[in-house]
Amino acid sequence: MKILGIGNAIVDVICKVENKFITQNNLTKSTMKLVDEIEFKKLLSALKVEETVSGGSVANSIVGLSQLGNKVGFIGKVSDDDLGNKYEQGLKKENVQFFYSKKKESIPTGTCLILITPDSERTMVTFLGTAGKINENDIDANAVKNSEILFLEGYLWDEGEPKKAFAKAINNANKVAMSLSDLFCVERHKPHFLDLVKSKLDITFANEQEIMSLIDVKKFDEVINFAKDINKLIVVTRGNKGAVAINKNEIVECSARNNLKIKDLTGAGDLFASGFLHGLINKKTTKESLEIGTEMSSKVIQIIGARLN
């Protein structure tokens, strides 16, 4: 298997809203907020659902890699309930091997409300459900060992059981990549993420805001110095400034696509990671990998949702 992803198995519920919905509900545009089941249902009751799809950041990336013709798998915790069954079927339909045996859990399958405002920004409200309860027994060590690259998401990392699951996966992996996921995650787990980036990860994906927050710097040049110092591959998306990969002393840039009809930014980072990893495991150059990532990202922001059809 080329790549195995481990991430939050979350069913995405996509809704279009006006800006006032965001402010009235004390949400911060373009970020992710964790809520309990009661608050989640309350918000959902006021909305019209556009689409429901198996989601989660790394799962989106893994589906993208499958669509590019790679043999991939995914581990994520769901319950044996209606949403859990839909989740598994959604992955299988995309030719992703699901290395998880679902059971009836005391907490339901996780759900994420993706609120799309008229400016195409997406604000996420997540009820993690059983996805956030992943533990080391949920990690199939053989699946990890048999994949060329393990791909993790910052959203999944948390103290306690998820941390142990991460450690087991990393200890069995041949090569480890991780997405920092969200500014919220970086600020919540800064010392731990910094340690992961410096000593455990071979490849780190981040946007400019996340990586600058992680290492507490104000100028992007300092990100480049940091990457060179730790001698790891760091791939940073920079919005309309394009993307850059820093690999030892090599700095490779790729400009952003222009004149796109942007509908929804959901999945932009996830599909960028798909394209880059596809290039990497198929022996493309860093420049080619960045270009494939940019192409995938450009396609997904011109449709609603985080999956290319």
C-alpha positions in Angstrom: 0.0 0.0 0.0 1.3 3.4 -0.9 -0.3 5.6 1.9 -2.3 4.9 5.0 -4.1 7.8 6.6 -5.2 7.9 10.2 -7.7 10.7 11.1 -11.0 11.8 12.4 -13.8 9.8 10.7 -16.3 12.6 10.5 -19.4 12.9 8.4 -19.5 16.3 6.8 -22.8 18.1 6.7 -22.5 21.1 4.2 -24.8 24.1 4.6 -24.8 27.6 3.0 -25.3 30.5 5.5 -25.3 34.2 5.6 -22.5 36.1 7.5 -24.9 37.0 10.2 -25.4 33.3 11.1 -21.7 33.2 12.0 -21.8 36.3 14.2 -25.1 35.4 15.8 -23.8 32.1 16.9 -20.5 33.5 18.2 -18.4 31.6 15.6 -15.1 32.8 14.2 -15.1 32.7 10.4 -12.7 30.3 8.7 -11.9 28.4 11.9 -13.1 25.2 13.5 -15.0 25.0 16.8 -15.6 21.9 18.9 -19.1 21.5 20.4 -21.1 18.9 22.2 -23.9 16.9 20.7 -26.7 19.2 22.1 -25.1 22.4 20.6 -24.5 20.7 17.3 -28.1 19.6 17.0 -29.3 23.1 17.9 -27.3 24.7 15.2 -28.2 22.1 12.6 -32.0 22.5 13.4 -31.8 26.0 11.9 -30.2 25.0 8.7 -30.9 23.6 5.2 -28.5 20.8 4.4 -26.9 21.0 0.9 -24.9 17.7 1.0 -23.8 15.0 3.4 -20.4 13.2 2.7 -17.8 11.1 4.5 -15.2 13.6 5.5 -12.4 14.3 7.9 -9.2 16.1 6.7 -6.9 13.1 6.1 -9.8 11.0 4.8 -10.3 13.7 2.1 -6.6 13.5 1.2 -6.7 9.7 1.1 -9.7 9.8 -1.3 -7.9 12.3 -3.5 -4.9 9.9 -3.6 -7.2 7.0 -4.5 -8.7 9.1 -7.3 -5.2 9.7 -8.6 -4.7 5.9 -8.9 -2.8 5.1 -5.7 -3.4 2.1 -3.4 -4.5 3.6 -0.1 -6.1 2.9 3.2 -7.6 4.7 6.2 -8.1 4.1 9.9 -10.7 6.2 11.7 -13.1 5.4 14.6 -16.8 5.3 13.8 -19.7 3.7 15.7 -21.9 0.9 14.2 -24.7 3.4 13.5 -26.4 4.9 10.5 -23.7 7.6 10.0 -20.9 5.1 10.7 -22.2 2.7 8.0 -22.6 5.6 5.5 -19.0 6.6 6.3 -17.6 3.2 5.6 -19.6 2.8 2.4 -18.4 6.3 1.2 -14.8 5.2 1.5 -15.3 1.8 -0.1 -17.0 3.5 -3.1 -13.8 5.5 -3.5 -11.6 2.4 -3.4 -10.1 3.2 0.0 -9.4 0.2 2.2 -11.0 0.8 5.6 -8.8 -0.8 8.3 -11.3 -0.5 11.2 -13.8 -2.9 12.6 -16.7 -0.8 13.8 -18.7 -1.7 17.0 -21.7 -0.2 18.7 -20.1 2.6 20.7 -21.6 4.5 23.6 -21.0 7.8 21.6 -22.3 8.2 18.0 -20.2 8.7 14.9 -18.7 12.2 14.6 -20.2 15.0 12.5 -18.9 18.3 11.2 -21.1 21.2 10.1 -19.4 23.0 7.3 -20.9 26.5 7.0 -20.2 28.2 3.7 -20.7 32.0 3.6 -21.2 34.0 0.4 -17.4 34.8 0.3 -16.8 31.0 -0.1 -15.0 30.9 3.3 -15.9 27.8 5.4 -16.4 27.8 9.1 -16.6 24.4 10.8 -18.5 23.3 13.9 -17.5 19.8 14.9 -19.0 17.2 17.2 -16.2 14.7 17.3 -18.3 11.9 18.6 -16.5 8.6 18.8 -13.9 9.7 16.3 -12.1 11.6 19.1 -12.0 8.5 21.3 -9.5 6.7 19.1 -7.0 4.6 21.1 -4.0 2.3 20.4 -6.2 -0.8 20.0 -7.8 0.9 17.0 -4.5 1.1 15.2 -3.8 -1.8 12.9 0.0 -2.1 13.2 0.4 -4.4 10.2 -1.5 -1.9 8.0 0.9 0.8 9.1 4.0 -1.3 8.5 2.8 -2.3 5.1 2.4 1.3 3.8 5.1 3.4 2.4 3.9 6.6 4.1 1.7 7.1 7.2 -0.3 10.4 7.0 -1.7 11.9 10.2 -3.8 15.0 11.0 -3.3 17.5 13.8 -7.1 17.4 14.4 -6.8 13.9 15.8 -4.0 14.6 18.3 -5.1 14.9 21.9 -3.9 14.1 25.3 -4.7 10.6 26.6 -5.8 7.8 24.3 -5.4 9.6 20.9 -1.9 10.5 21.9 -1.1 6.8 22.5 -2.7 5.9 19.2 -0.5 8.4 17.4 2.6 7.0 19.2 1.8 3.4 18.2 1.2 4.5 14.6 4.4 6.5 14.4 6.5 3.8 16.0 5.4 1.3 13.3 5.7 3.6 10.3 8.3 3.6 7.6 7.8 7.4 6.9 5.5 9.9 8.6 3.7 12.9 7.2 1.3 15.1 9.1 -0.9 18.1 8.5 -1.0 20.7 11.3 -4.7 21.0 10.3 -5.8 24.3 11.9 -4.6 27.3 13.8 -6.9 26.2 16.7 -5.0 22.8 16.9 -1.6 24.5 16.7 -2.3 26.9 19.5 -3.9 24.2 21.7 -1.0 21.8 21.4 2.0 24.0 20.5 4.8 22.3 22.5 3.6 18.8 21.4 3.3 19.7 17.8 6.7 21.4 17.8 8.2 18.2 19.2 6.5 16.1 16.5 7.7 18.4 13.7 11.2 18.5 15.0 11.7 14.9 15.9 9.0 12.5 14.7 7.7 13.7 11.3 9.5 13.3 7.9 7.0 15.7 6.2 4.9 18.5 7.6 2.0 20.2 5.8 0.8 23.6 7.1 -0.5 26.9 5.9 1.5 30.0 6.5 -0.5 31.1 9.6 -0.2 27.6 11.3 3.6 27.2 10.8 4.3 30.8 11.9 2.2 30.4 15.0 3.9 27.0 15.8 7.4 28.5 15.8 6.3 32.0 17.0 7.7 34.1 14.2 6.5 37.2 12.3 8.4 36.8 9.0 8.2 33.9 6.5 12.0 33.9 6.1 12.2 32.6 9.6 10.1 29.6 8.6 12.6 28.8 5.9 15.5 29.0 8.4 13.6 26.8 10.9 13.0 24.1 8.2 16.6 24.2 7.1 17.8 23.9 10.8 15.6 20.8 11.5 16.5 19.2 8.1 13.0 18.0 7.3 10.6 18.5 4.5 8.1 21.2 5.3 5.4 22.1 2.8 3.5 25.4 3.2 0.5 26.7 1.4 0.4 30.5 1.3 -3.0 31.3 -0.3 -2.7 33.6 -3.3 1.2 33.6 -2.8 1.2 29.9 -3.9 3.0 27.2 -2.1 6.6 26.4 -1.0 8.5 23.3 -0.1 11.6 23.5 2.0 13.6 20.3 1.9 17.1 20.5 3.6 18.7 23.4 1.6 16.3 23.2 -1.3 13.6 25.8 -1.5 11.0 25.2 -4.2 8.1 27.5 -5.0 4.9 27.2 -7.0 2.6 30.1 -7.8 -1.1 29.9 -7.2 -3.6 29.5 -10.0 -5.4 32.7 -11.1 -8.9 33.4 -12.4 -10.6 30.6 -10.6 -14.3 30.6 -9.9 -14.1 29.9 -6.2 -17.2 28.3 -4.7 -16.0 26.8 -1.4 -12.5 26.6 0.2 -13.4 23.3 2.0 -10.7 20.7 1.3 -8.2 23.0 -0.3 -5.4 22.0 2.0 -6.5 18.3 2.1 -6.4 18.0 -1.7 -3.2 19.9 -2.0 -1.7 17.3 0.3 -3.1 14.5 -1.9 -1.4 16.0 -5.0 1.9 16.6 -3.3 2.0 13.1 -1.7 1.0 11.6 -5.1 4.0 13.3 -6.7 6.3 12.2 -3.9 5.4 8.5 -3.9 5.5 8.4 -7.7 9.1 9.8 -7.8 8.2 13.2 -9.2 10.4 16.2 -8.4 9.5 18.5 -5.5 8.5 21.2 -8.1 6.2 18.7 -9.9 4.7 17.5 -6.6 3.9 21.1 -5.7 2.3 21.7 -9.1 0.1 18.6 -8.8 -0.9 19.7 -5.3 -1.8 23.2 -6.5 -3.8 21.7 -9.4 -5.8 19.4 -7.1 -6.4 22.3 -4.7 -7.5 24.6 -7.5 -10.1 22.0 -8.7 -11.7 21.4 -5.3 -12.3 25.1 -4.5 -14.3 25.5 -7.6 -16.9 22.9 -6.4 -19.0 22.6 -3.2 -17.4 20.1 -0.7 -14.0 18.5 -0.2 -14.3 15.7 -2.8 -13.6 15.7 -6.5 -16.1 13.6 -8.4 
